[in-house]
Amino acid sequence: MRGVRGEVIWLDCPGHGLTRPVRLLHPRHRVYIVPRSDRDVLVGASEIESEDRSPVSLRTATELMAAAHSVVPALAEARILKLDVNLRPALPDNNPLVQWQGRKLTINGLFRHGWLLAPALVERALATEDVRAANLGVAPFDDLAMNSKAASAGLASAIA
């Protein structure tokens, strides 16, 4: 597991008009814009192979803001509320790892797609647990579990 640095900008922009997340996939200027309320907007998409948690860099801030403004011109007069940095959990292949360890389910390494994949991964994992319980004739989450590697491999292939 490694950390991948992500930087985000929180903006105050009354009347931004966004009702759902917007993502720009451009070879040079990637950005996602997420409305958090009728005033607040989250802008991000940086991906830096570093576990550095120092403040947001000038380069990232200007690139994210310019890309966001090109997608949503209403952001031109937005006010910067805060700049934030954190690390995304990632495995070497950038794919999530799902494992059953007895009664414990672990889902790790969601990388930059955590908010998108998490609901589907949990749904699949719970369905896998129901299948495990039916096949073994035991109640869900019983200690008598099938091989956790086989369960995670089945789940990983189902979401791939």
N, C-alpha and C positions, 0 to 999 in steps of 0.2 A: 504494500500500500504506500502511495506517495501523495503528497499534497500538490495541487496545481493552483497557482495564484489566480484569483479572480477579483476584479475591481468593478465597483458599481457606483453610480451617481444617483442620488435621490433628488428629485426636482419638485418644486411647487409650481403647478401650472393650472390655475383654475380654468375650467372650461376646455380642457384638452380634447374632449370628445371621444377618447378611446374607451371601448367597452370590453376589449380582450387583448391579450398580448400580441405584439407585432414583431416580426423578425425579418431583418434584412440579411440575405445571404449573398454577399458580394465577395469576390476573391480577396480584396484588400480591406474593405470596411464592413465588418460584421457587427451587428448590433441587435439587441432585443430591447423592446420598450414594453413595460408592464404597468398598466394602470393599477395603482394600489387603492385609490379612492377617487372621488370626483375632482380632487385637487392634486394628489401626489402621484408621481410617475417614477418608476425605477428604470434606469438605463444601464445596460451591461453587455457583456460578451467577451471581455478580455480573457485570455487564456495564456498564462505565462508559466513555463516549466521552472518553477521556483517555489520554495517554501518560505520565502521572505514575506513577513507581515508588516513591513514598513508602510507609511502612508502612500496613497495613490500617486502614481507618476504623472507628470505634466503631459507626457506623450499620450498615455491612455486616456486621461481626462479630455484632452482636446479632440482626440480621434473619436471617442464615444459621443461626445456632445455634437460634433460636426455631423457624424453619421445619423444620429437621432434627429437632428434638425432637418436634414435632407429628407427624411422619411415623414416627419410630422412637423411641418413649418410652424404650427402653433407653439412649439417649444421655444421659439426664438426669444420670447420674453419671460420664460420660466426662470425661477430663482433657484439657485443651488442650495438645497437643505443640508446635504452632507455628502462626503465622499467616503466610501467604505471598502475594506479589503478583507478577504477571507480565503481559506484554502478549500478546494474541492477534493474529496477523497477519490483517488484513481488507482486502478491496478495497472500492471504493465501493458495489458491489451486494451485498456480503457473500457472494458465490459464489466457489468456488475457480476458479483459472485453471490449466489444464493446457496446457503447450507443449512441443513437440519442437523443439530447436534443434540440428540435425545429429544427433549421437549422444547428446546430453544431453536428458534429460527433466526438466522443472521442474514442480512442483505447489506452488502458493502460494495464500495467502489462505484457508486452511481455517477461519478464524474460530473460533467456539466449537464447531464440530462435527468438529474434526480427528481426535480419537480414534475417532470413529464412522465418518467418511468415508474415512480414509486407506487402510484395507485394500481397500475397493471401488475407490477411485480408482487405486491401484497395479495391481490386477488388470485393470481396464479399460484402463489405459495399456499394460500389457504385452501384452494381447490386441490392442490397436491396433497395437503394434509388430510383432506376428506377421503381421497383415493387411498392413501396409505392406511387410514383407519379401516376402511371398508375391506381392503385386501387382507389385512391382518386380523380382522374381527375384533378390533379393540376401539375404545373411545378415542376421538381425536386428541392429540398431544399426549398420548400414553408413551411411557418410556420404551415400549416395544416398537421401535421405529425401523423402517427399512434403511438401507445404506444411504447416508446423507449425501455422498458423492453422486449416487444414481439419481436421487431426487433433484439435486441442484443441476445435474446435466440435463435431465428432462425438462426442467423449468427454463434453463438457458436456451435449449433448442426451441422451446415453445415461443420465446419472445424474440428469437433471432429472425 
